Amino acid sequence: MPHFDCLIVGGGHAGAQAAILLRQLKFEGTVGLISGETEYPYERPPLSKDYLAGEKIFDRILLRPRNFWGDQGIELFLGERVKALQPAEHSLTTASGAEFTYGKLIWAGGGVARRLSCPGGTAKGLFTVRTRADVDAVMAVLPQAERFAIVGGGYIGLEAAAVLSKLGKQVTLIEALDRVLARVAGPELSAFFEDEHRAHGVDVRLACGVEAIEADEQDRATGVRLADGTIIPTDAVIVGIGIVPETGPLLLAGASGGNGVDVDEYCLTSLPDVYAIGDCAAHENRFAEGRRVRVESVQNANDQARTAVQHIIGTPAPYDAVPWFWSNQYDLRLQTVGLAVAHDERVVRGDPATRSFSVVYLRQGHVVALDCVNRTKDYVQGRALVVDGTRVDRDRLADADTPLKELTAAQG
Ligand SMILES: Cc1cc2nc3c(=O)[nH]c(=O)nc-3n(C[C@H](O)[C@H](O)[C@H](O)COP(=O)(O)OP(=O)(O)OC[C@H]3O[C@@H](n4cnc5c(N)ncnc54)[C@H](O)[C@@H]3O)c2cc1C
């Protein structure tokens, strides 16, 4: 039975980064990494951006060259899924029957794309966008499919809509709520992106529940039936309605959690010597007013990897990283910092009509987050305002010509 001083489950951003950091920070023990995917660790963000657009080949999105892992003494077990954990024995079992033991375990299982639960939700021609295999399946139908329905107006749905419309496809975007990005951004940003997509020919349908997927005799999707009875004819459906965190074996083994596995400020779960990091880790985040949240971003995956690794090597530092994120749609670069969840006021800097503006989110007058569209300077300078929770003068904040760093200086 193979034993690793540190065993990592998950070869996504968090798991791969943990392995890389263990070596960078001179961890001398054995390191193994088990991943359910057969691919070497790769970047996920391009999947709904340049990889889907055919502008980047797979090798260019690998997190490290294939020989890196062996060279660093990191043993990879690809295409293996962990199905059970025996925490008292410090051991786990995979679906293929292999058993491993560990000194420390880092669980970085991420999540699986949520699927439609309505009638027809398992028809052929429905796609998710989580893995390389998912996106290769979408790319394989591009030559035949002209009409795409995208269910979900979050970042992934919007990015897919941008790529597909750029490829000349007829795209209908269906969102259940009354605006896109409703869970993560304010109405100004939602309205801006809705207008942009419409200007690029995307048919944006808001406040539309999906009742069923219509399918032909071969169970191939032919349309999306909305709650009001409207049928949107389609050749393919992309479902971008979030993820279900991959925590099954941990929770079954008794770890506390629910929506994700609960971790403390060092990313430790309630199981002995078991850490959880990345999309699946529910942690108390000071940028969310201390609420327990899961943050789905590369930043969080990388920074939690560092937190877990530092604890393992004996130089612990509690997780306190400022959240940041980006999204590319058309020629727009959105950069966000902080979490807008707990804001009570918004200030817009600049005119959205110029396609360069920022939305600043405040709570009781203190800056908690920024969404910057084609305005990198605000993003870079606004970061300090979020980190410090700076209390700002609204008039100066609203003046797009006043650099945000001056607000830091004035209020700092
Ligand atoms: C299309 C797309 C676009 C995105 N765009 C952005 C962006 O622009 N900016 C940004 O910051 N973030 C973006 N994200 C989010 C970001 O990619 C995720 O937050 C990040 O990948 C999380 O890393 P993770 O390691 O926690 O999970 P994942 O990357 O999901 O990796 C989890 C890995 O664990 C494996 N695994 C799960 N369960 C088991 C098991 N039982 N046994 C073995 N292996 C298992 C999985 O197969 C997978 O390889 C995007 C995500 C997607 C899907």
The ligand as an SDF file (V2000), in Angstrom:
LIG
                    3D

 53 58  0  0  0  0  0  0  0  0999 V2000
  -14.9410   27.3850  -17.2200 C   0  0  0  0  0  0  0  0  0  0  0  0
  -14.3940   28.0060  -15.9810 C   0  0  0  0  0  0  0  0  0  0  0  0
  -13.9220   29.3050  -16.0200 C   0  0  0  0  0  0  0  0  0  0  0  0
  -13.3990   29.8930  -14.8740 C   0  0  0  0  0  0  0  0  0  0  0  0
  -12.9180   31.1650  -14.9490 N   0  0  0  0  0  0  0  0  0  0  0  0
  -12.3150   31.7090  -13.8620 C   0  0  0  0  0  0  0  0  0  0  0  0
  -11.7080   32.9860  -13.9280 C   0  0  0  0  0  0  0  0  0  0  0  0
  -11.7470   33.6540  -14.9610 O   0  0  0  0  0  0  0  0  0  0  0  0
  -11.0670   33.4520  -12.8240 N   0  0  0  0  0  0  0  0  0  0  0  0
  -11.0200   32.7300  -11.6650 C   0  0  0  0  0  0  0  0  0  0  0  0
  -10.4260   33.1840  -10.6870 O   0  0  0  0  0  0  0  0  0  0  0  0
  -11.6210   31.5300  -11.5620 N   0  0  0  0  0  0  0  0  0  0  0  0
  -12.2520   30.9960  -12.6320 C   0  0  0  0  0  0  0  0  0  0  0  0
  -12.8340   29.7680  -12.5440 N   0  0  0  0  0  0  0  0  0  0  0  0
  -12.8640   29.0840  -11.2410 C   0  0  0  0  0  0  0  0  0  0  0  0
  -11.5760   28.3440  -10.9620 C   0  0  0  0  0  0  0  0  0  0  0  0
  -11.1640   27.6320  -12.0900 O   0  0  0  0  0  0  0  0  0  0  0  0
  -11.8190   27.4350   -9.7780 C   0  0  0  0  0  0  0  0  0  0  0  0
  -12.1180   28.2280   -8.6700 O   0  0  0  0  0  0  0  0  0  0  0  0
  -10.5950   26.5630   -9.5050 C   0  0  0  0  0  0  0  0  0  0  0  0
  -10.3810   25.6920  -10.5700 O   0  0  0  0  0  0  0  0  0  0  0  0
  -10.8030   25.7880   -8.2220 C   0  0  0  0  0  0  0  0  0  0  0  0
   -9.7400   24.9120   -8.0500 O   0  0  0  0  0  0  0  0  0  0  0  0
   -9.9320   23.5860   -7.2030 P   0  0  0  0  0  0  0  0  0  0  0  0
   -8.6140   22.8900   -7.2760 O   0  0  0  0  0  0  0  0  0  0  0  0
  -10.5490   23.8760   -5.9180 O   0  0  0  0  0  0  0  0  0  0  0  0
  -11.0120   22.7130   -8.0080 O   0  0  0  0  0  0  0  0  0  0  0  0
  -10.9450   22.0970   -9.4510 P   0  0  0  0  0  0  0  0  0  0  0  0
  -10.1390   22.9460  -10.3510 O   0  0  0  0  0  0  0  0  0  0  0  0
  -12.3500   21.7630   -9.8050 O   0  0  0  0  0  0  0  0  0  0  0  0
  -10.1430   20.7260   -9.2700 O   0  0  0  0  0  0  0  0  0  0  0  0
  -10.6570   19.6550   -8.5490 C   0  0  0  0  0  0  0  0  0  0  0  0
   -9.9790   18.3920   -9.0030 C   0  0  0  0  0  0  0  0  0  0  0  0
  -10.2510   17.3710   -8.0560 O   0  0  0  0  0  0  0  0  0  0  0  0
  -10.5670   16.1730   -8.7310 C   0  0  0  0  0  0  0  0  0  0  0  0
  -11.3960   15.3510   -7.8420 N   0  0  0  0  0  0  0  0  0  0  0  0
  -12.6020   15.6640   -7.3270 C   0  0  0  0  0  0  0  0  0  0  0  0
  -13.0550   14.6570   -6.5360 N   0  0  0  0  0  0  0  0  0  0  0  0
  -12.1030   13.6960   -6.5740 C   0  0  0  0  0  0  0  0  0  0  0  0
  -12.0030   12.4100   -5.9980 C   0  0  0  0  0  0  0  0  0  0  0  0
  -12.9560   11.8990   -5.2190 N   0  0  0  0  0  0  0  0  0  0  0  0
  -10.8900   11.6840   -6.2600 N   0  0  0  0  0  0  0  0  0  0  0  0
   -9.9100   12.1780   -7.0540 C   0  0  0  0  0  0  0  0  0  0  0  0
   -9.9560   13.3860   -7.6320 N   0  0  0  0  0  0  0  0  0  0  0  0
  -11.0410   14.1350   -7.4050 C   0  0  0  0  0  0  0  0  0  0  0  0
  -11.3010   16.6540   -9.9630 C   0  0  0  0  0  0  0  0  0  0  0  0
  -11.3070   15.6670  -10.9620 O   0  0  0  0  0  0  0  0  0  0  0  0
  -10.4770   17.8780  -10.3350 C   0  0  0  0  0  0  0  0  0  0  0  0
   -9.3950   17.5260  -11.1380 O   0  0  0  0  0  0  0  0  0  0  0  0
  -13.3720   29.1510  -13.6660 C   0  0  0  0  0  0  0  0  0  0  0  0
  -13.8710   27.8630  -13.6240 C   0  0  0  0  0  0  0  0  0  0  0  0
  -14.3670   27.2780  -14.7680 C   0  0  0  0  0  0  0  0  0  0  0  0
  -14.8930   25.8770  -14.7210 C   0  0  0  0  0  0  0  0  0  0  0  0
  1  2  1  0
  2  3  1  0
  2 52  2  0
  3  4  2  0
  4  5  1  0
  4 50  1  0
  5  6  2  0
  6  7  1  0
  6 13  1  0
  7  8  2  0
  7  9  1  0
  9 10  1  0
 10 11  2  0
 10 12  1  0
 12 13  2  0
 13 14  1  0
 14 15  1  0
 14 50  1  0
 15 16  1  0
 16 17  1  0
 16 18  1  0
 18 19  1  0
 18 20  1  0
 20 21  1  0
 20 22  1  0
 22 23  1  0
 23 24  1  0
 24 25  2  0
 24 26  1  0
 24 27  1  0
 27 28  1  0
 28 29  2  0
 28 30  1  0
 28 31  1  0
 31 32  1  0
 32 33  1  0
 33 34  1  0
 33 48  1  0
 34 35  1  0
 35 36  1  0
 35 46  1  0
 36 37  1  0
 36 45  1  0
 37 38  2  0
 38 39  1  0
 39 40  1  0
 39 45  2  0
 40 41  1  0
 40 42  2  0
 42 43  1  0
 43 44  2  0
 44 45  1  0
 46 47  1  0
 46 48  1  0
 48 49  1  0
 50 51  2  0
 51 52  1  0
 52 53  1  0
M  END
$$$$
